[in-house]
Amino acid sequence: MDEDARGIVAPDRATREWSLVRFAPSPRAARVLDRTWVAAWSLPPGFVHEQRVLTHPVANLVIEDAAATLGGVATRTFARRLEGTGWALGAMFRPAGLRVLVDLPADELTDRSGPARALLGGTVDDLADAVARAADPDQAHRLVDDWIAARVPDEHHPCEDTSRLVERAAADPDLVRVDDLAERAGVSVRTLQRRFRDHVGVPPKWVLRRYRLYEAGERARGGTDVDWSAVAHDLGYSDQAHLVRDFHEAFGMPPAAYASHNRPDESPD
C-alpha cells in the first residue's frame, strides 16, 4: 500500500481485510494504461468489509467472475462490499487514456459503468474468460496488458498530451489553480475546459481538487499533529472550513478523525 495509497480510504487498515498487487504496464500499453491491479480477499463467513474508494480521474476496466465491466470517472466516493472469498483484476487507464481507444467523449461515461463489450467489442468477453482461467495474477496481468497494447494506435493521439498534463497536476501539490494549469498547457481556460470534458470526463477544477484532497488525505494519514489551516492555504482553499467540508464529504470523516481512524494498530470503531 505504501507504493501509492491515494484513493483508498484508510489504506493501512484495509490491509487487514484484503490484499492488493500492482503491475506496471508494458511500454506500448503504457501510452494509455497506468497500471493493472489484482485485489484478493478471504473473509470469515458472515463478515462483510466495506471499502470506501475515492477514485482517480480515470476510467477503469474491471474483470471479476469472468465478466468485464468498464467505468468512466466516478465523481463520488463509493463503497465496495467484500465478503466471502474472491478476487478482481482492474486495468486503471491513465487520465484520458481510454479516450485513445474509444471514439466517445469521456464525459458521456462519467459516473457510468456497464458491460465493457458495449465500447470495447466482444473480444473483451474472451479476455475476461481467459483472465478467469489464469494460473496466477502475473499471467492475468499479462493477458490484459497484451490485449490493450494490441489496440493502441501507432500514431500519436491528442489525448496523450492531456494525460501528461493531468499527471503533471497530480505530481505538483502547488498546482491548485485552473489558470495556472491552462498556462502550462499553452491554451485558454475555456479551451482547457473543453479538452478535459472530451478527454478526461470531468472539469480541470475537479481534477485539481481531487488531487489536492489526496494530498490532504496523505497528510492526515501521516499523523494527527497537522496544521490544517496551513494545509488549507497550501492546497488553494479559501479557509480551513472549506477544506474540512470537502475532506469530510470525500473520506467520510473530518481530517483529525481520519488520522486516528487510519492507524492500523487501533481497533475498528
Residue frames as qw, qx, qy, qz and C-alpha x, y, z in Angstrom:
[[0.000, 0.882, 0.471, 0.000, 0.00, 0.00, 0.00],
 [0.346, -0.719, 0.060, 0.599, 2.88, 2.40, 0.67],
 [0.458, 0.115, 0.539, 0.698, 3.66, 2.42, -3.07],
 [0.155, -0.157, -0.242, -0.945, 0.62, 4.57, -3.84],
 [0.027, -0.378, -0.869, 0.319, -2.34, 4.52, -1.47],
 [0.216, 0.205, 0.018, -0.955, -4.12, 7.57, -2.87],
 [0.552, -0.029, -0.473, -0.686, -7.77, 6.85, -3.44],
 [0.617, -0.237, -0.749, 0.043, -8.00, 4.03, -0.90],
 [0.398, -0.711, 0.099, -0.572, -9.69, 5.32, 2.24],
 [0.643, -0.582, 0.450, -0.211, -7.80, 4.25, 5.40],
 [0.743, 0.447, -0.489, -0.099, -5.34, 2.11, 3.40],
 [0.105, 0.450, -0.811, 0.359, -3.25, 0.98, 6.37],
 [0.559, -0.042, 0.636, -0.531, -6.30, -0.58, 7.99],
 [0.792, 0.362, -0.141, -0.472, -7.54, -2.00, 4.68],
 [0.411, 0.463, -0.785, -0.024, -4.63, -4.45, 4.53],
 [0.393, -0.163, 0.789, -0.444, -6.22, -6.37, 7.39],
 [0.690, 0.318, 0.474, -0.445, -9.07, -7.45, 5.13],
 [0.809, 0.553, 0.198, 0.029, -7.73, -7.68, 1.57],
 [0.573, -0.381, 0.386, 0.615, -4.53, -7.63, -0.44],
 [0.481, 0.851, 0.061, -0.200, -3.53, -5.59, -3.45],
 [0.645, -0.200, 0.461, 0.576, -0.85, -6.29, -6.05],
 [0.360, 0.846, -0.008, -0.393, 0.00, -3.77, -8.76],
 [0.744, 0.084, 0.461, 0.476, 1.69, -4.36, -12.13],
 [0.008, 0.633, -0.232, -0.739, 3.41, -1.79, -14.33],
 [0.760, 0.574, 0.209, -0.221, 2.31, -1.74, -17.97],
 [0.731, 0.101, 0.384, 0.555, 4.44, -2.70, -20.94],
 [0.206, -0.298, 0.167, 0.917, 5.90, 0.23, -22.92],
 [0.094, -0.249, -0.612, -0.745, 3.20, 0.16, -25.61],
 [0.347, -0.637, -0.684, -0.077, 0.29, -0.29, -23.20],
 [0.384, -0.467, -0.334, 0.723, 1.76, 2.46, -21.01],
 [0.057, 0.180, 0.300, 0.935, 0.68, 5.03, -23.57],
 [0.472, -0.431, -0.334, -0.692, -2.88, 4.59, -22.28],
 [0.798, -0.416, -0.434, -0.042, -2.58, 2.39, -19.18],
 [0.215, -0.794, 0.402, -0.403, -1.38, 3.49, -15.73],
 [0.151, -0.337, 0.894, -0.255, -1.36, 0.03, -14.10],
 [0.710, -0.231, -0.558, -0.362, -3.15, -3.21, -13.66],
 [0.243, -0.394, 0.662, -0.589, -4.01, -4.41, -10.18],
 [0.611, -0.199, -0.745, -0.178, -5.31, -7.56, -8.56],
 [0.382, -0.408, 0.443, -0.701, -7.27, -7.37, -5.31],
 [0.594, -0.093, -0.794, -0.086, -7.98, -10.55, -3.36],
 [0.402, -0.410, 0.414, -0.707, -9.89, -11.26, -0.17],
 [0.572, -0.155, -0.804, -0.040, -10.85, -14.20, 2.03],
 [0.287, -0.393, 0.322, -0.812, -13.16, -13.19, 4.86],
 [0.124, 0.048, 0.925, -0.356, -14.80, -15.25, 7.60],
 [0.114, -0.475, -0.803, -0.343, -18.38, -16.43, 6.99],
 [0.215, -0.816, -0.533, 0.059, -20.88, -13.67, 7.67],
 [0.358, -0.611, -0.005, 0.706, -18.22, -10.93, 7.81],
 [0.463, 0.769, 0.322, 0.302, -18.54, -8.01, 5.39],
 [0.428, -0.413, 0.045, 0.803, -15.84, -5.42, 4.78],
 [0.341, 0.879, 0.329, 0.045, -16.93, -2.16, 3.19],
 [0.569, -0.202, 0.180, 0.777, -14.05, -0.46, 1.43],
 [0.217, 0.912, 0.192, -0.289, -14.51, 3.19, 0.54],
 [0.632, 0.090, 0.372, 0.674, -12.71, 4.38, -2.59],
 [0.109, 0.860, 0.046, -0.495, -12.01, 7.93, -3.70],
 [0.817, 0.328, 0.375, 0.291, -11.34, 7.33, -7.36],
 [0.337, -0.334, 0.343, 0.810, -8.74, 8.90, -9.60],
 [0.463, 0.624, 0.032, -0.629, -9.90, 10.94, -12.62],
 [0.076, 0.343, -0.850, -0.393, -9.58, 7.90, -14.86],
 [0.845, 0.052, -0.212, -0.489, -11.57, 5.07, -16.44],
 [0.346, -0.379, 0.846, -0.148, -11.25, 1.50, -15.23],
 [0.743, 0.109, -0.548, -0.368, -11.76, -1.89, -16.84],
 [0.430, -0.375, 0.708, -0.416, -12.58, -4.42, -14.11],
 [0.664, 0.100, -0.683, -0.288, -12.73, -8.19, -14.61],
 [0.329, -0.235, 0.749, -0.525, -14.37, -10.33, -11.94],
 [0.618, 0.184, 0.714, -0.272, -16.07, -13.72, -12.19],
 [0.423, 0.157, 0.721, 0.526, -15.30, -13.85, -15.94],
 [0.194, 0.857, 0.466, 0.100, -17.23, -10.61, -16.58],
 [0.441, 0.047, 0.050, 0.895, -15.70, -7.35, -17.85],
 [0.047, -0.889, -0.440, 0.118, -17.09, -4.00, -16.71],
 [0.427, 0.293, 0.066, 0.853, -15.98, -0.60, -18.00],
 [0.226, -0.843, -0.432, 0.226, -16.50, 2.52, -15.91],
 [0.315, 0.728, 0.001, 0.609, -15.77, 6.17, -16.52],
 [0.174, 0.282, -0.480, 0.812, -14.59, 8.68, -13.94],
 [0.443, -0.618, -0.649, 0.011, -16.58, 8.34, -10.71],
 [0.061, 0.625, -0.124, 0.768, -17.05, 11.77, -9.16],
 [0.629, -0.595, 0.135, -0.482, -18.44, 10.49, -5.86],
 [0.121, -0.408, 0.870, -0.249, -16.81, 8.32, -3.24],
 [0.830, -0.064, -0.331, -0.445, -18.16, 4.80, -3.48],
 [0.492, -0.442, 0.699, -0.273, -18.02, 1.75, -1.23],
 [0.639, 0.224, -0.688, -0.259, -17.26, -1.79, -2.37],
 [0.777, -0.375, 0.337, -0.376, -18.65, -4.57, -0.18],
 [0.416, 0.411, -0.811, -0.015, -16.31, -7.53, 0.17],
 [0.744, -0.284, 0.437, -0.418, -17.48, -10.85, 1.59],
 [0.977, 0.118, 0.179, -0.011, -16.52, -14.49, 1.29],
 [0.572, -0.360, 0.498, 0.544, -13.55, -15.29, -0.94],
 [0.605, 0.728, 0.314, 0.077, -12.82, -13.69, -4.27],
 [0.438, -0.374, 0.269, 0.772, -10.55, -11.62, -6.42],
 [0.452, 0.843, 0.282, -0.077, -10.81, -9.00, -9.14],
 [0.571, -0.050, 0.275, 0.772, -8.44, -7.56, -11.72],
 [0.183, 0.910, 0.249, -0.277, -8.54, -3.94, -12.75],
 [0.568, 0.260, 0.237, 0.744, -6.93, -2.07, -15.62],
 [0.122, -0.840, -0.245, 0.468, -6.60, 1.54, -14.50],
 [0.557, 0.636, 0.238, 0.478, -6.19, 3.78, -17.53],
 [0.346, -0.103, -0.101, 0.927, -4.17, 6.94, -17.49],
 [0.217, 0.658, 0.332, -0.640, -6.21, 10.15, -17.36],
 [0.486, 0.640, -0.199, -0.561, -7.68, 10.48, -20.87],
 [0.184, -0.344, 0.885, 0.254, -6.18, 7.08, -21.73],
 [0.478, 0.348, 0.801, -0.093, -9.43, 5.32, -22.58],
 [0.404, 0.780, 0.113, -0.464, -10.31, 8.14, -25.00],
 [0.025, 0.551, -0.702, -0.451, -7.43, 6.98, -27.19],
 [0.125, 0.005, 0.981, 0.151, -9.19, 3.64, -27.67],
 [0.158, 0.588, 0.781, -0.142, -12.83, 4.75, -27.67],
 [0.094, 0.257, 0.331, 0.903, -14.40, 7.27, -30.06],
 [0.354, -0.735, -0.546, -0.191, -16.73, 8.75, -27.48],
 [0.022, -0.701, 0.258, -0.665, -16.38, 11.94, -25.40],
 [0.367, 0.045, -0.811, 0.454, -15.22, 10.95, -21.94],
 [0.261, -0.058, 0.421, -0.867, -17.89, 12.96, -20.15],
 [0.729, -0.042, -0.338, -0.594, -20.53, 10.62, -21.61],
 [0.734, -0.046, -0.667, 0.121, -19.04, 7.89, -19.40],
 [0.029, 0.355, -0.532, 0.768, -18.67, 9.95, -16.22],
 [0.449, -0.104, 0.602, -0.652, -20.38, 8.26, -13.27],
 [0.869, 0.215, -0.062, -0.442, -21.47, 5.40, -15.52],
 [0.166, -0.397, 0.897, 0.100, -20.39, 1.78, -15.81],
 [0.858, 0.232, 0.153, -0.433, -21.60, -1.26, -17.69],
 [0.908, 0.071, 0.362, 0.200, -20.55, -4.26, -19.78],
 [0.274, -0.603, 0.410, 0.627, -17.24, -3.46, -21.44],
 [0.471, 0.226, 0.737, 0.429, -18.27, -5.07, -24.72],
 [0.254, 0.861, 0.419, -0.134, -20.50, -2.08, -25.49],
 [0.107, 0.955, -0.198, -0.192, -17.45, 0.10, -26.15],
 [0.226, -0.631, 0.712, 0.209, -14.52, -2.30, -26.43],
 [0.609, 0.314, -0.598, -0.414, -16.12, -5.02, -28.54],
 [0.934, -0.190, -0.096, -0.287, -16.95, -8.67, -27.99],
 [0.731, 0.300, -0.521, 0.322, -13.34, -9.81, -27.70],
 [0.126, -0.524, 0.517, -0.665, -13.21, -8.26, -24.23],
 [0.859, -0.248, 0.140, -0.426, -15.53, -11.09, -23.12],
 [0.915, 0.216, -0.300, 0.165, -12.99, -13.60, -24.42],
 [0.274, 0.538, -0.505, 0.616, -10.34, -11.71, -22.46],
 [0.537, -0.464, 0.341, -0.617, -12.45, -11.94, -19.30],
 [0.983, -0.059, -0.064, -0.163, -12.79, -15.70, -19.75],
 [0.739, 0.379, -0.396, 0.392, -9.03, -16.05, -20.21],
 [0.036, -0.571, 0.465, -0.675, -8.31, -13.94, -17.12],
 [0.779, -0.362, 0.180, -0.480, -10.68, -16.10, -15.04],
 [0.995, 0.040, -0.080, 0.053, -8.65, -19.16, -16.04],
 [0.326, 0.757, -0.462, 0.327, -5.24, -17.54, -15.45],
 [0.782, -0.090, -0.543, 0.293, -2.84, -19.52, -13.29],
 [0.484, -0.445, -0.339, 0.673, -1.76, -16.51, -11.21],
 [0.057, 0.895, 0.211, -0.389, -2.06, -12.70, -11.03],
 [0.211, -0.544, 0.485, 0.652, 1.04, -12.19, -13.18],
 [0.243, 0.177, 0.830, 0.470, -0.43, -14.20, -16.03],
 [0.124, 0.777, 0.609, -0.095, -3.76, -12.39, -15.68],
 [0.090, -0.814, 0.064, 0.570, -1.95, -9.05, -15.86],
 [0.230, -0.314, 0.657, 0.645, -0.04, -10.06, -18.98],
 [0.254, 0.467, 0.813, 0.239, -3.24, -11.14, -20.73],
 [0.067, 0.896, 0.385, -0.211, -4.84, -7.76, -20.11],
 [0.212, -0.712, 0.291, 0.602, -1.69, -5.81, -20.93],
 [0.304, -0.047, 0.760, 0.572, -1.26, -7.62, -24.25],
 [0.211, 0.648, 0.722, 0.117, -4.93, -7.09, -25.14],
 [0.008, -0.925, -0.176, 0.337, -4.74, -3.35, -24.50],
 [0.301, -0.553, 0.466, 0.622, -1.33, -2.94, -26.16],
 [0.367, 0.208, 0.781, 0.461, -2.67, -4.52, -29.35],
 [0.138, 0.801, 0.572, 0.110, -5.31, -1.78, -29.54],
 [0.230, -0.770, 0.022, 0.595, -3.04, 1.22, -29.04],
 [0.629, 0.768, 0.113, 0.045, -2.68, 3.08, -32.36],
 [0.752, 0.085, 0.037, 0.653, 0.75, 3.61, -33.88],
 [0.201, 0.597, 0.089, 0.772, 0.19, 7.32, -34.35],
 [0.143, -0.076, -0.516, 0.841, 0.22, 9.86, -31.54],
 [0.179, -0.688, -0.661, -0.240, -3.22, 10.76, -30.19],
 [0.021, -0.633, 0.094, -0.768, -4.01, 14.27, -28.84],
 [0.732, -0.610, -0.140, -0.270, -5.38, 12.72, -25.64],
 [0.838, -0.081, -0.274, 0.465, -1.87, 11.59, -24.75],
 [0.230, 0.432, -0.174, 0.854, -0.92, 15.26, -24.29],
 [0.535, -0.585, -0.046, -0.607, -3.85, 15.63, -21.90],
 [0.903, -0.289, -0.300, 0.105, -2.72, 12.55, -19.99],
 [0.622, 0.128, -0.283, 0.719, 0.70, 14.09, -19.39],
 [0.089, -0.527, 0.063, -0.843, -0.86, 17.40, -18.33],
 [0.739, -0.537, -0.153, -0.378, -3.11, 15.75, -15.74],
 [0.888, -0.177, -0.274, 0.325, -0.19, 13.72, -14.42],
 [0.357, 0.363, -0.231, 0.829, 1.83, 16.91, -14.02],
 [0.422, -0.570, 0.005, -0.705, -1.00, 18.30, -11.92],
 [0.893, -0.367, -0.244, -0.086, -1.03, 15.12, -9.83],
 [0.794, 0.024, -0.269, 0.544, 2.70, 15.35, -9.18],
 [0.239, 0.301, -0.166, 0.908, 2.76, 19.04, -8.21],
 [0.260, -0.611, -0.696, 0.272, 0.83, 19.81, -4.99],
 [0.129, -0.437, -0.097, 0.885, 1.47, 23.53, -5.56],
 [0.116, -0.087, -0.581, -0.801, -0.62, 23.49, -8.74],
 [0.093, 0.410, 0.789, -0.448, -4.06, 24.46, -7.44],
 [0.311, 0.601, 0.129, -0.725, -5.46, 26.97, -9.97],
 [0.710, 0.496, 0.492, 0.088, -7.05, 26.22, -13.32],
 [0.285, 0.945, -0.121, -0.103, -5.48, 29.39, -14.74],
 [0.264, -0.688, 0.657, 0.158, -2.01, 28.05, -13.94],
 [0.663, 0.049, 0.739, 0.112, -2.80, 24.67, -15.49],
 [0.585, 0.755, 0.295, -0.013, -4.07, 26.35, -18.67],
 [0.073, 0.918, -0.360, -0.147, -0.90, 28.44, -18.82],
 [0.461, -0.422, 0.762, 0.169, 1.23, 25.30, -18.59],
 [0.648, 0.343, 0.673, 0.098, -0.81, 23.76, -21.40],
 [0.172, -0.185, 0.392, 0.885, -0.44, 26.91, -23.51],
 [0.097, -0.474, -0.716, -0.503, -4.20, 27.25, -24.04],
 [0.317, -0.406, 0.072, -0.854, -7.05, 29.38, -22.74],
 [0.327, -0.058, 0.772, -0.543, -9.08, 28.27, -19.73],
 [0.737, 0.301, 0.133, -0.590, -12.12, 27.72, -21.98],
 [0.654, 0.442, -0.581, -0.197, -10.11, 25.50, -24.33],
 [0.086, 0.292, -0.890, 0.339, -8.72, 23.55, -21.38],
 [0.534, 0.062, 0.563, -0.628, -12.22, 23.01, -20.02],
 [0.793, 0.376, -0.148, -0.456, -13.45, 21.67, -23.37],
 [0.482, 0.449, -0.752, 0.017, -10.44, 19.38, -23.66],
 [0.137, -0.201, 0.849, -0.469, -10.95, 17.97, -20.18],
 [0.704, 0.171, 0.335, -0.603, -14.66, 17.27, -20.78],
 [0.784, 0.449, -0.307, -0.299, -13.82, 15.46, -24.00],
 [0.529, 0.447, -0.703, 0.162, -10.65, 13.63, -22.96],
 [0.078, 0.205, -0.803, 0.554, -10.89, 13.15, -19.18],
 [0.352, -0.472, -0.781, -0.210, -14.61, 13.38, -18.43],
 [0.384, -0.776, -0.403, 0.295, -14.50, 16.00, -15.65],
 [0.174, 0.959, -0.029, 0.223, -13.54, 19.71, -15.50],
 [0.562, 0.407, -0.451, 0.562, -9.96, 20.72, -14.70],
 [0.301, -0.569, 0.346, -0.683, -11.09, 22.32, -11.42],
 [0.917, -0.268, 0.037, -0.292, -12.49, 18.96, -10.29],
 [0.876, 0.235, -0.304, 0.291, -9.23, 17.21, -11.21],
 [0.249, 0.533, -0.438, 0.680, -7.10, 19.68, -9.28],
 [0.556, -0.491, 0.268, -0.615, -9.38, 19.48, -6.25],
 [0.979, -0.109, -0.124, -0.121, -9.32, 15.67, -6.27],
 [0.744, 0.286, -0.382, 0.467, -5.53, 15.54, -6.28],
 [0.024, -0.541, 0.394, -0.743, -5.36, 18.13, -3.52],
 [0.792, -0.389, 0.107, -0.458, -7.77, 16.03, -1.44],
 [0.934, 0.084, -0.290, 0.188, -5.42, 13.09, -1.97],
 [0.390, 0.461, -0.423, 0.675, -2.62, 15.26, -0.62],
 [0.433, -0.512, 0.275, -0.689, -4.72, 16.20, 2.40],
 [0.949, -0.194, -0.097, -0.231, -5.53, 12.53, 2.99],
 [0.803, 0.228, -0.378, 0.400, -1.86, 11.59, 2.92],
 [0.083, 0.510, -0.416, 0.748, -1.00, 14.34, 5.41],
 [0.699, -0.409, 0.164, -0.564, -3.76, 13.15, 7.74],
 [0.970, 0.012, -0.244, -0.003, -2.57, 9.58, 7.30],
 [0.571, 0.423, -0.460, 0.533, 0.89, 10.66, 8.44],
 [0.358, -0.166, -0.629, 0.669, -0.24, 11.76, 11.90],
 [0.154, -0.801, -0.578, 0.028, -2.57, 13.89, 13.98],
 [0.324, -0.670, -0.048, 0.666, -0.20, 16.84, 14.53],
 [0.386, 0.368, 0.508, 0.677, -1.16, 18.73, 11.37],
 [0.043, 0.434, 0.163, -0.885, -1.78, 22.46, 10.99],
 [0.390, 0.502, 0.752, 0.176, -4.94, 22.22, 8.91],
 [0.151, 0.913, 0.142, -0.351, -5.19, 25.95, 8.45],
 [0.128, -0.646, 0.566, 0.495, -1.77, 25.90, 6.79],
 [0.387, 0.091, 0.872, 0.285, -2.72, 22.82, 4.75],
 [0.356, 0.754, 0.534, -0.139, -5.86, 24.59, 3.51],
 [0.087, 0.883, -0.188, -0.421, -3.74, 27.53, 2.37],
 [0.283, -0.414, 0.760, 0.414, -1.17, 25.26, 0.71],
 [0.338, 0.245, 0.881, 0.223, -3.88, 23.42, -1.23],
 [0.003, -0.187, -0.431, -0.883, -5.61, 26.53, -2.52],
 [0.244, -0.649, -0.720, -0.027, -8.63, 26.61, -0.20],
 [0.054, -0.737, -0.056, -0.672, -10.03, 29.94, 0.89],
 [0.380, -0.580, 0.469, -0.547, -10.12, 28.76, 4.51],
 [0.057, -0.215, 0.955, -0.195, -9.84, 25.69, 6.73],
 [0.577, 0.213, 0.543, -0.572, -13.61, 25.21, 6.95],
 [0.707, 0.501, -0.214, -0.452, -13.90, 24.60, 3.21],
 [0.328, 0.429, -0.842, -0.004, -11.11, 22.02, 3.30],
 [0.256, -0.065, 0.861, -0.435, -12.69, 20.22, 6.26],
 [0.681, 0.340, 0.258, -0.595, -16.06, 20.18, 4.50],
 [0.669, 0.505, -0.451, -0.306, -14.64, 18.69, 1.29],
 [0.146, 0.375, -0.897, 0.185, -12.48, 16.24, 3.24],
 [0.454, 0.030, 0.712, -0.535, -15.43, 15.03, 5.31],
 [0.749, 0.414, 0.040, -0.516, -17.55, 14.54, 2.21],
 [0.587, 0.529, -0.594, -0.151, -14.80, 12.59, 0.44],
 [0.303, 0.302, -0.860, 0.277, -13.38, 10.48, 3.28],
 [0.607, -0.448, -0.619, -0.221, -16.47, 10.15, 5.45],
 [0.607, -0.664, -0.297, 0.320, -15.00, 11.92, 8.47],
 [0.007, 0.989, -0.151, -0.003, -13.07, 15.10, 9.41],
 [0.548, 0.624, -0.507, 0.230, -9.27, 15.14, 8.93],
 [0.200, -0.541, 0.681, -0.450, -8.38, 14.70, 12.62],
 [0.830, -0.070, 0.411, -0.370, -10.75, 11.74, 12.97],
 [0.868, 0.461, -0.180, -0.051, -9.34, 10.22, 9.78],
 [0.242, 0.667, -0.643, 0.288, -5.80, 10.49, 11.14],
 [0.457, -0.334, 0.707, -0.424, -6.82, 8.42, 14.18],
 [0.875, 0.198, 0.240, -0.371, -9.05, 6.02, 12.25],
 [0.713, 0.595, -0.363, -0.082, -6.38, 5.15, 9.74],
 [0.122, -0.612, 0.758, -0.191, -3.90, 3.81, 12.30],
 [0.719, 0.073, -0.650, -0.234, -3.66, 0.03, 11.81],
 [0.328, 0.079, -0.814, 0.472, -2.81, -0.57, 15.46],
 [0.351, -0.012, 0.413, -0.840, -6.16, 0.71, 16.70],
 [0.264, 0.289, 0.918, -0.062, -9.26, -1.44, 16.91],
 [0.026, -0.389, -0.575, -0.719, -12.10, -0.70, 14.46],
 [0.311, -0.153, 0.219, -0.912, -14.91, 1.59, 15.54]]
